[in-house]
C-alpha cells in the first residue's frame, strides 16, 4: 500500500497544480473605465484659481497698508495692526536719512533671522542673517524681486517701498499664512465641489504641503487621470481627478476546456469509427 501512496501523492499534487494553472490561464480581467468629466473639472479649476488669486491680492493689500502704517503711525499702533495679519513675524524700516526701526508683532519664542541693510549694522549671526541691497532704498522694486528667501524655508521676506528713500521689509511665516488660507478654503470649497460630488466624480484638492484639503467621490485607482496645478504666492496647489474604474473577472471558456487538466469537461472525441455505422 505504501508504494502506491508514494506514487499517487505526487501525481495528485501535480494534477492540482495543473488545475490551478489552467484556471489562472483562463481567468480574464476586464476594465470598464469612465473618464472624469473634464468640463466640470476645468470649471472647478477656474473657480479655485480665482479664489486663490483673490486671497493673494488681499494679502498684498494688507502689506501695502502695513508699510504705510509702519512709516507714519506710532510704533505701538503699527505693531498692533501687524499682529492682526497672519504670518507677520517682524517688520524692519530702513530710511536713507534717519534711524532704522524694528517692530515685533509676533510673540513667537523662536529666534528669527536678523534683517539688515547693506553696509549698515553688522548682524550678530551672519550665518542666518539676511542682508538687503542698499540700492532698494532708492530704486523701485520689481514685482519679481519683492519676495526674498531666508535661511529658514518656512520664512520669507517681502519688501515694500512706500516712498523713495524708505524701505519696509516684512518677515513672513509661510506656515501660518498657509494654515489661515486652508482654514478659509475648507469652508469655501464644499460649494464649488457640489456639482462634481453629485456627478460621482473622484476629485482631490491638495495644498502645497500636508494632507489633502478636500476629497470627494468613491474609491480611486492608480495615478490621477487629470492634474490641474495652481501657483500662488505661498506655494503650489493642485487638483487631481481620477477616472471611474470597474474591474470584472471572467473565464475564457475555450482556454478553460482545452487545458489538459480540464479535458474531462470537454466533449470526448473518439479515435475509432463507431462499429454500428455502416461502412461507406
C-alpha positions in Angstrom: 0.0 0.0 0.0 2.8 2.4 0.9 4.5 2.2 -2.6 1.1 3.0 -4.1 0.7 6.1 -1.9 4.2 7.2 -2.8 3.2 7.1 -6.5 -0.3 8.6 -6.1 0.5 11.6 -3.9 2.9 13.3 -6.3 0.5 12.6 -9.2 -2.4 14.1 -7.2 -0.3 17.2 -6.3 0.7 17.6 -10.0 -2.9 17.3 -11.1 -3.9 20.0 -8.6 -1.2 22.3 -9.8 -2.2 21.8 -13.4 -5.9 22.5 -12.5 -4.9 25.8 -10.7 -2.7 26.8 -13.5 -5.4 26.1 -16.1 -7.9 28.2 -14.1 -5.4 31.1 -13.9 -4.7 30.9 -17.6 -8.4 31.1 -18.3 -9.1 34.0 -16.0 -9.6 37.4 -17.7 -9.7 40.8 -16.0 -11.8 43.3 -17.9 -11.6 47.0 -17.0 -14.5 49.3 -17.6 -13.2 52.9 -17.4 -15.4 56.0 -17.2 -13.5 59.2 -18.0 -13.7 62.0 -15.5 -15.9 65.0 -16.5 -13.2 67.3 -17.9 -15.6 70.3 -18.3 -16.7 70.2 -14.7 -13.1 69.8 -13.6 -11.9 72.8 -15.6 -14.8 74.8 -14.1 -13.6 73.9 -10.6 -10.0 74.8 -11.6 -11.0 78.2 -12.8 -13.1 79.0 -9.8 -10.4 77.8 -7.4 -7.7 79.7 -9.1 -9.8 82.9 -8.9 -10.3 82.5 -5.2 -6.6 81.9 -4.5 -5.8 84.9 -6.6 -8.2 87.0 -4.6 -6.5 85.8 -1.4 -3.1 86.7 -2.7 -4.3 90.2 -3.7 -5.9 90.7 -0.3 -2.7 89.8 1.4 -0.6 92.2 -0.7 -3.1 95.0 0.1 -2.5 94.3 3.8 1.2 94.6 3.2 0.8 97.9 1.4 -1.3 99.3 4.3 1.1 98.0 6.9 4.1 99.6 5.1 2.3 102.9 5.3 1.4 102.4 9.0 4.9 101.4 9.9 6.2 104.6 8.3 3.6 107.1 9.7 1.8 105.6 12.7 3.2 105.3 16.2 5.3 102.2 16.7 2.8 100.7 19.2 -0.1 101.2 16.8 1.7 99.8 13.8 2.7 96.8 15.9 -0.9 96.1 16.9 -2.0 96.4 13.3 0.6 94.0 12.1 -0.4 91.5 14.8 -3.8 91.2 13.1 -2.3 90.0 9.9 -1.5 86.2 9.6 2.2 85.3 9.5 3.8 88.7 10.1 6.7 87.9 12.4 8.9 91.0 12.1 9.0 94.4 10.4 12.1 96.4 9.6 12.0 100.0 8.4 15.1 101.4 6.7 15.5 105.1 5.8 18.0 106.9 3.7 18.2 109.6 6.4 17.1 108.7 9.9 17.0 105.9 12.4 16.1 102.3 11.4 13.0 100.9 13.1 12.1 97.3 14.3 8.5 96.2 15.0 7.9 92.8 16.6 4.2 91.9 16.3 4.8 88.2 16.9 5.1 86.6 20.4 6.9 83.6 18.9 9.8 82.5 21.1 11.8 81.2 18.1 15.0 83.0 17.2 14.3 84.9 14.0 16.9 85.7 11.3 18.3 89.2 11.5 17.4 91.6 8.7 20.0 94.3 8.0 20.7 96.8 5.2 23.9 96.5 3.3 26.8 98.5 4.8 25.0 99.3 8.0 24.8 97.4 11.3 26.7 94.2 11.3 24.5 91.2 12.3 25.3 89.2 15.4 24.9 85.9 13.5 25.9 86.4 9.8 25.1 82.7 9.1 21.4 83.3 9.4 21.1 87.0 8.7 19.6 88.4 5.5 21.4 91.4 4.0 19.2 93.8 1.9 20.9 95.6 -1.0 21.2 99.3 -0.3 20.0 100.1 -3.9 16.5 99.1 -2.8 16.1 102.3 -0.9 16.1 104.5 -4.0 15.2 102.3 -6.9 11.7 100.9 -7.5 11.3 97.3 -6.5 10.3 95.0 -9.4 7.4 92.6 -8.6 9.6 89.6 -9.1 12.1 91.0 -6.6 9.6 91.9 -3.9 10.0 88.4 -2.3 13.3 87.1 -0.9 14.2 83.8 0.7 15.8 83.4 4.1 17.9 80.6 5.7 14.7 79.2 7.1 12.5 77.6 4.3 9.3 78.5 6.3 10.2 82.2 6.5 10.3 84.6 3.6 10.9 88.4 3.2 8.5 90.8 1.5 9.9 94.2 0.5 7.9 97.5 0.1 9.0 101.0 -0.8 6.2 103.3 0.4 8.2 106.3 -0.8 11.7 106.9 -2.2 14.4 106.6 0.4 12.4 104.3 2.6 12.3 100.5 2.6 9.9 98.4 4.7 10.7 94.7 5.0 8.3 92.1 6.4 9.4 88.7 7.7 6.5 86.3 6.8 5.9 82.9 8.3 4.6 80.8 5.4 3.2 78.0 7.6 0.9 80.4 9.5 -0.3 82.0 6.2 -1.0 78.6 4.7 -2.9 77.4 7.7 -5.1 80.5 7.5 -5.7 80.0 3.8 -6.5 76.3 4.2 -9.0 77.2 7.0 -10.8 79.6 4.8 -10.8 77.2 1.8 -12.1 74.3 4.0 -15.4 76.2 4.4 -15.4 77.7 0.9 -14.7 74.5 -1.2 -17.9 72.5 -0.5 -19.9 74.9 -2.7 -17.7 74.6 -5.8 -17.3 70.9 -5.3 -21.1 70.2 -5.2 -21.6 69.6 -9.0 -18.7 67.1 -9.1 -19.9 65.4 -5.9 -23.4 65.0 -7.3 -22.0 63.6 -10.6 -20.0 60.9 -8.7 -16.6 62.4 -9.7 -13.4 61.4 -7.9 -11.5 64.6 -7.1 -8.9 65.6 -4.5 -7.7 69.2 -3.7 -4.1 69.2 -2.3 -2.4 72.2 -0.6 1.4 73.0 -1.0 2.2 70.7 1.9 0.3 68.3 4.2 -2.8 66.2 3.7 -5.5 66.8 1.1 -7.8 69.6 1.9 -10.9 68.0 0.3 -11.6 64.6 -1.2 -14.9 63.6 -2.9 -16.1 60.5 -4.7 -15.7 56.7 -4.3 -12.5 54.8 -4.3 -9.7 55.9 -6.5 -7.4 53.6 -8.5 -3.8 54.3 -9.6 -2.4 57.6 -10.7 -4.7 60.6 -11.4 -6.0 60.9 -14.9 -6.0 64.7 -14.7 -4.0 67.2 -12.7 -4.6 71.0 -12.5 -1.6 72.9 -10.9 -2.2 76.3 -9.4 0.7 78.5 -8.3 0.2 81.1 -5.6 2.4 83.4 -3.5 2.6 80.8 -0.8 3.1 77.6 -2.7 1.7 75.3 -5.3 -1.8 73.8 -5.1 -3.1 71.1 -7.3 -6.5 69.5 -8.2 -6.3 65.8 -9.1 -9.1 63.7 -10.7 -9.4 60.0 -11.3 -11.4 58.1 -14.0 -14.0 55.7 -12.7 -12.8 52.1 -12.9 -14.7 48.8 -12.6 -12.8 45.6 -12.9 -14.8 42.4 -13.8 -13.4 38.9 -13.8 -14.4 36.3 -16.4 -13.1 33.0 -17.7 -12.2 32.2 -21.2 -14.2 29.0 -21.8 -12.1 27.9 -24.8 -8.9 28.2 -22.7 -10.6 26.5 -19.8 -11.8 23.5 -21.7 -8.7 23.0 -23.8 -6.2 22.9 -20.9 -5.1 19.3 -20.2 -6.4 19.5 -16.6 -9.9 20.2 -17.9 -10.1 17.8 -20.8 -12.7 15.8 -18.9 -15.0 18.8 -19.1 -14.8 19.0 -22.9 -16.8 16.8 -25.3 -15.0 13.4 -25.8 -13.6 12.7 -29.2 -13.4 9.0 -30.3 -10.4 8.0 -32.3 -12.2 4.9 -33.7 -15.2 4.7 -36.1 -18.4 3.6 -34.4 -18.8 0.0 -35.3 -22.6 0.4 -35.6 -22.2 2.8 -38.5 -22.3 1.1 -41.9 -19.2 1.3 -43.9 -19.0 3.8 -46.8 
